[in-house]
Every structure is written in structure tokens, then in C-alpha cells.
Amino acid sequence: MLKAVIFDMDGVLIDSEPDHLRIHEKILESLGIQPSSLDHSKYIGVTSSYKWSDIKSKYDLDYSVDELVDINRRKYFEYITSKDTIIEAIPGVDKLVRDIYNGGLKLAVASSAPINVIETVIKYTGLEKYFDILVSGDYVKRSKPNPDIFLYASEKLQIKPEDCLVVEDSHNGSIAAKKAEMKCLGYKNVNSGNQDISAADLIVNSFNKVKLEDLKKLFME
């Protein structure tokens, strides 16, 4: 039975991947790396530590992973807190969150982003009162596609994994959800690149088409 819904954030609650890509490319250029030499889409859904560890290894960078992560996070946080930046929920997802909340289910955000970014985004989108918990990828040892973050969220919600639904837009995230033995709603976000989310139990290209009853039906099959 569906008892809790766990939302990813980037590319699900907000359409942030183009912003992440722009900042990521600027950092790469400052390090003397051609942005086109990397496939950014494979890093969607993973923690910044995982991403920069992989890049450091690939290019034998002098910076430590912690330094690279700090640079990336600082620049992105400066961007989202800038007075010129407008953070809005993806069309339809705010209504879906409210419907789930009004349906008496528990809600969580489980994102690879640092907690200060998650808290800022949820506040700016006006969704903070609906979520029971916010979970950062920093809270667990292993990044998506490992299931750790979703299992951590279900534990904190005190809901069994088999009674949880994950909403994801990435290949890494959808695989992590299934490894956690949770149902998965896959959101096909064109700005998240060509993500293979075929592992999801239901795939949509608009949240406006999703109703709470559709999600509940996934647990009746």
C-alpha cells in the first residue's frame, strides 16, 4: 500500500539541470578542461563528491576532491540565492505534492544536493510545509545508483520501502529506487538529457497528467 512519496529535487521539483550544467562547464574551463570532453548526463542524480572524484581521476587534477566539491557547491549556492534568480516548481509538481499531502501520505525530498541547497529550494518554491523530511546525499555513504538515500529516507519516515514511491528523472535515480525495492514514477525531463528511466514503473512527460489515484494503482498490481 502506498504510504509515502519520496521526491528527487533537481529535474523533478525544479528544472535545474541547465543551471548545473552551465556552472559545471565554467568550472571545467577554469581547470583547463574542455566541457565537451565529458558526458554531463552521466552525473545527473549522483552526489558532487562522486562526480568530482571521477573527474579528478580522469584528468589527474591537482585539487583535492573536497576542494572541487566546495567550489562547485559554493558557486551553485551563490547562484540560487542571488536576487536575480527565480526558483519555480516544475509545472504540475506543486499540485501533485499538495494532493499527496492532502491524501494523508508522508512526503520526503531525497536529493544528492547538499542540505542548504535543498532547504533553500523547498523554501523558495513554497513547498516546505508539505514535506516531513529533507534528505541529502551527504547523509549516506554511497551515491545513487545505490539505494542508500532512499532507504535512509524510508527509515526516517518510518515507512517500509515496499510502501514507498520514488519520483525521479534520472537513470541513476530510477535504478536506485528499484534497488531499494520501491515503486518509481519516472519523469521524462527533456532538460535532464537522454536519461534511460525504463526501470520506472510509470513514466510521464508532464506532472499535470498525474493523479494520486494513478500512483496508488501501482501498488495494486
N, C-alpha and C positions, 0 to 999 in steps of 0.2 A: 504494500500500500504506500502511495506517495505521502510522505510526511515532511520532507524538506527539499528545498531547491537551492542549489549552490551555483552562483553565477561567477564566471570568469569576468574580468573587468575590461582589459584592453581588447577592442574589437567586438565586444559584446554589450557592455553598458555604455561605453563611449567609443567613437570611431577614431582611435588614437594612433593606429599603426602608421599613417603617413607622417605624423609628427615625430614618432620614434625613429622612423627611417631617416628623416631629414637631419635630426640631431646626431644619429648614429653615423651618417655619411660625413658630416662635418668633423666629427672626432677622428674618423678614419683618415680623412685628408690631412688633419693636423699631425697624424702619426706617419704620414708619408705612404699611406696605403690607398690604392685605387678602390673606391667603393664598389665599382663594377666587378671587382675580382672576388667578391663574396656574395653568396646567396642569402640575402637577409631573411627570406621567408622561413628558412630552417630554424631561425632563432625566435620565431614568434611562439609565445607561450612558455618559453624557458626563462629561468632566472638570469639576471645580468651577470652573476658570478659564473654560471655555466657558459654563457655567451663569450665573455671576455677571457675566460680560461682557454676556450677553444681558439679564439683569435690570437691570443698571446703565443700559444703553442705553434700555430700555423705560421706566424710571422716572426717568431723569436724576439718579441718586443722587450725593451729594457724595463718598462714599467711593470710593477707587480700587478697581479690580478685585482687586489684590493684598491690600488690606485686608479686603475682603469674603471672599475665599478664606481668608485667615488666620483670620478669626472663625469661619467655618463649620468649618474643619478642626480648630481648637483645641477647639471645643465637642464635636465628634463624638469626638475622641480622648479627651477627658476622660470622655465617656460610656462608651466601650468599655473603658477602663482602670479604671473605678470598681469598687470592691469589691462593689457591689450588682448589677453587670451580669453576666449569664451568657451566654456566647457558645457556641452549639452549631451543629454542622453540620446542614444540612437533611437530614431522614431519607433514608437510602439513598445519599447522595452520598459519604459516607465509605467505604462498602463499594465503590462504583464506583471511587473513587480507588485504593484498595488493590488491586482486581482489575487495573486498568490497570498499576499499578506491578509487580505480580507477573507480569504478562504480558510484562514486559521493555520496555515502551514508555516514552518520555520524557514528563515532565509539567511543565506550567508554569501559573502564575497570571498572567493579563494583565487588570488591573483599572484603571479610571480613578482609583481611590483613590490617595492618597499612599502611599509605600512603608512608612512607620511604621505605618500602619493595616493594610496587607496583612500585614506581618510579625507584628503583634500578633494578628490574626485567625487566621492559619495556626498560630501557636503555641498559642493558646487552644483551637483545635479539635483539636489533636493530630495535625495533618496535615503538619507541616513537613518531616518526614523523607522524604516521598514526592515532593516537588517539586524538580525540577532547578534551576529559576529562578523568581524572582518579578519581574514587570514592572509598573511603574506608568505611568499615562498621562502622568506628568510627564517620562518619558524620551523622548517623541516630540513633534513639533511640532503634529500635528493630532489632534483628538479623534475618537472614534467619532461618526458612521458611517464616517469614513475608516478605511482598513485598517492604518494605520501601526503601531499597538500590536501587532497580530497578526503582521505582517511582521517587526517587531523581535524578537518572541519566537521566531519560527521561525529567524531568523538566529542568535540566541544559542544556540538548541538545536542548531544546525547540521543542521536538517531542512528539506527543501524544502516550500514552502507546500502543494503538492498532496498531501503525505503527512501533513498536519496536520488534526486535527479540533478545532473550537472548540465549547465548551459555553456557551450564552448564554440569557438570559431576556428580553432587551430587543430592541426593534425596531432601535435604533441598533447594538447589538452584532451581531445576526444579519446586518444589511446589511454591516457592516464585515468580518465573516468571509467573506462571499461575494465582496466586493470584493478580498479577499486571495487569492481562488481556493482557499479551504479549504472542507472539508465542515463542516456545522454541525448540532449537536444542540440543538434548541430546548426549553427547559424552561418550561412554562406555569406560572408562579408567580402565584397569584391576588393576592398582595400587591405585585406589581410593576405593577399597573394593567392596563388593557386594551391590552397590547402586541401589535402585529402582528408575529409571528415566522414568518410564512408563507414567508419566504425560506429557512428552515432545511430541511435535507434530511430530518430526522426530528424530530417534535415529541412530547414526552411530558409528562404531568402528574404523574409520580412517578418518582424515580430508582430506586425499588425494582423497577421493571419493566425496567430497562435492564441488559443484559449486554454484556460486552466483545465477544462474537461479533456482537451487533447492530450495534455500531459498525464492526467490521471489514467487515461486509457492505456498508456504504455505499460502500466503496472497490472493490467488485467489480461495481458497477452501471455 
